[in-house]
Amino acid sequence: MSTALITGASSGIGKAFAQQLAARNTNLVLVARSQEKLYQLTKELQENFHIDIEIIVKDLTEPHAAQTVFDTIQAKGLTIDLLINNAGFGDYGDFASSDGDKQVKIVQLNILALVDLTHKFLPLMRQRQSGSIINVSSITAFQPMPYLSVYAASKAFIVSFSQALWAENRAYGIRVLVTCPGPIETNFFTQANFPPSLAGSTEQMFTSEEVVQQSLKALDNWQPAVVIGDVKTQIRTILARIVPRKILLNMLARSFKS
Ligand SMILES: NC(=O)c1ccc[n+]([C@@H]2O[C@H](COP(=O)([O-])OP(=O)(O)OC[C@H]3O[C@@H](n4cnc5c(N)ncnc54)[C@H](OP(=O)(O)O)[C@@H]3O)[C@@H](O)[C@H]2O)c1
């Protein structure tokens, strides 16, 4: 049986990954800060599936968090076949007047923890010549996002980083996928203090289950990236590349100002 490590497994997309991988007979290591939610999820999954589940309660913005996660897994003698770097958050608002500590925490979680965990588990996958990594980015990665500036930049980092790793590791039998969902029904918008009037955009909201299904399918097909959303979401990613920057940025600033 293979084992998947999922960060941000206590809710939303991470929880859906845990549920669908459990149904595929995959052992799980679940990481997040909310101990009670992780216990509840473990109980639910173990009632339905014969799999092993380990919980690591950790704030991944803490210094050396990835090392602690790695050491805990090594001490238990577990092999991670699938690493899912999913934990992430954003913060809506004007950067200059925002909480600076929160902006730094976005970088610590969305970028540093992801890079650090990947750097710890990838060499072991290389030795075994097998393994997979899914990094959860977003369609906000494809253009700068006024009023979500650090979040969108962090997601752009994940796309670039993951695709480079896809190319570096293919020959070693290791798959790296970056998944870029459009708007998904989760706690994300509340956590990010996103104004409700803007959260209900004209794009269709997808579910976490759809994100997981499409991501696992893309991973099976050795795709480097997948964009998950309706036609408007897909068109938005293309427009971001062809509309002149000044026009695009002014349009985005107008649409996303509260
Ligand atoms: N929802 C969307 O529209 C959307 C679209 C594109 C991409 N995404 C991305 O999808 C990923 C999952 O988000 P979601 O939509 O499922 O939102 P969510 O329901 O808020 O889930 C976020 C997860 O990250 C965990 N987390 C947050 N801060 C953490 C920390 N400091 N240390 C460890 N874990 C932490 C949370 O657990 P605890 O609070 O228990 O720690 C939770 O399990 C994120 O990377 C997000 O950027 C979301």
The ligand as a MOL file (V3000), in Angstrom:
LIG
                    3D

  0  0  0     0  0            999 V3000
M  V30 BEGIN CTAB
M  V30 COUNTS 48 52 0 0 0
M  V30 BEGIN ATOM
M  V30 1 N -10.8300 27.7760 -2.3490 0
M  V30 2 C -10.3970 28.3020 -3.4670 0
M  V30 3 O -11.1190 29.0230 -4.1700 0
M  V30 4 C -8.9870 27.9850 -3.9100 0
M  V30 5 C -8.6710 28.2470 -5.2590 0
M  V30 6 C -7.3880 27.9810 -5.6930 0
M  V30 7 C -6.4470 27.4560 -4.8310 0
M  V30 8 N -6.7610 27.2130 -3.5300 0 CHG=1
M  V30 9 C -5.7170 26.6690 -2.6500 0
M  V30 10 O -6.1510 25.4330 -2.1200 0
M  V30 11 C -5.4010 25.1580 -0.9450 0
M  V30 12 C -6.3530 24.6550 0.1280 0
M  V30 13 O -7.2410 25.7000 0.4840 0
M  V30 14 P -8.8060 25.4740 0.6550 0
M  V30 15 O -9.4990 26.2250 -0.4040 0
M  V30 16 O -9.1150 24.0500 0.8310 0 CHG=-1
M  V30 17 O -9.0530 26.3250 2.0000 0
M  V30 18 P -9.2700 25.8730 3.5110 0
M  V30 19 O -10.5040 25.0640 3.6100 0
M  V30 20 O -9.1480 27.1460 4.2770 0
M  V30 21 O -8.0300 24.9150 3.8280 0
M  V30 22 C -6.7530 25.3900 4.1460 0
M  V30 23 C -5.9910 24.2670 4.8290 0
M  V30 24 O -4.6620 24.7330 5.1240 0
M  V30 25 C -4.3960 24.5160 6.5010 0
M  V30 26 N -3.5200 25.5370 7.0420 0
M  V30 27 C -3.7300 26.8860 7.0530 0
M  V30 28 N -2.7290 27.5000 7.6780 0
M  V30 29 C -1.8700 26.5280 8.0930 0
M  V30 30 C -0.6520 26.5410 8.8190 0
M  V30 31 N -0.1130 27.6830 9.2550 0
M  V30 32 N -0.0290 25.3640 9.0520 0
M  V30 33 C -0.5760 24.2020 8.6350 0
M  V30 34 N -1.7160 24.1310 7.9320 0
M  V30 35 C -2.3600 25.2840 7.6850 0
M  V30 36 C -5.7650 24.5610 7.1760 0
M  V30 37 O -5.7580 23.8010 8.3750 0
M  V30 38 P -5.6800 24.4020 9.8690 0
M  V30 39 O -6.4390 25.6740 9.9030 0
M  V30 40 O -6.2580 23.2880 10.6730 0
M  V30 41 O -4.2190 24.5580 10.1200 0
M  V30 42 C -6.6420 23.8730 6.1440 0
M  V30 43 O -6.5790 22.4760 6.3080 0
M  V30 44 C -4.6790 26.4530 -0.5620 0
M  V30 45 O -3.3180 26.3500 -0.9390 0
M  V30 46 C -5.3920 27.4960 -1.4250 0
M  V30 47 O -4.5380 28.5690 -1.7120 0
M  V30 48 C -8.0240 27.4550 -3.0500 0
M  V30 END ATOM
M  V30 BEGIN BOND
M  V30 1 1 1 2
M  V30 2 2 2 3
M  V30 3 1 2 4
M  V30 4 1 4 5
M  V30 5 2 4 48
M  V30 6 2 5 6
M  V30 7 1 6 7
M  V30 8 2 7 8
M  V30 9 1 8 9
M  V30 10 1 8 48
M  V30 11 1 9 10
M  V30 12 1 9 46
M  V30 13 1 10 11
M  V30 14 1 11 12
M  V30 15 1 11 44
M  V30 16 1 12 13
M  V30 17 1 13 14
M  V30 18 2 14 15
M  V30 19 1 14 16
M  V30 20 1 14 17
M  V30 21 1 17 18
M  V30 22 2 18 19
M  V30 23 1 18 20
M  V30 24 1 18 21
M  V30 25 1 21 22
M  V30 26 1 22 23
M  V30 27 1 23 24
M  V30 28 1 23 42
M  V30 29 1 24 25
M  V30 30 1 25 26
M  V30 31 1 25 36
M  V30 32 1 26 27
M  V30 33 1 26 35
M  V30 34 2 27 28
M  V30 35 1 28 29
M  V30 36 1 29 30
M  V30 37 2 29 35
M  V30 38 1 30 31
M  V30 39 2 30 32
M  V30 40 1 32 33
M  V30 41 2 33 34
M  V30 42 1 34 35
M  V30 43 1 36 37
M  V30 44 1 36 42
M  V30 45 1 37 38
M  V30 46 2 38 39
M  V30 47 1 38 40
M  V30 48 1 38 41
M  V30 49 1 42 43
M  V30 50 1 44 45
M  V30 51 1 44 46
M  V30 52 1 46 47
M  V30 END BOND
M  V30 END CTAB
M  END
